[in-house]
Amino acid sequence: MLDRIGRVCLEASRILASALVEPGINRRTVPELSGFLGLAATLSMTDLIVTLPRHTAETHGHSADLPVFLCPFSIHSFSVTQY
């Protein structure tokens, strides 16, 4: 199962990286997390931002009263399946 999770995270990271190339956006990755546990608490105490799937962002944003914004550039969607 962890292997599957790693592949999904890697694929999402590749999609995001390729979407940033065309508009010439460089990202500076500070922490790289393997999961979302504690993410809302971390974001509420720092000036960091995060790129997440919309549903995940809305869920965590609501729980910690964090603003959620649309991605400012085009990014291809991908499916996440759970078994």
Secondary structure, 3 states (H helix, E strand, C coil): CHHHHHHHHHHHHHHHHHHHHCCCCCCCCCCCCCCCCCHHHHHHCCCCCCCCCHHHHHHHHHHCCCCCCCCCCCCCCCCCCCC
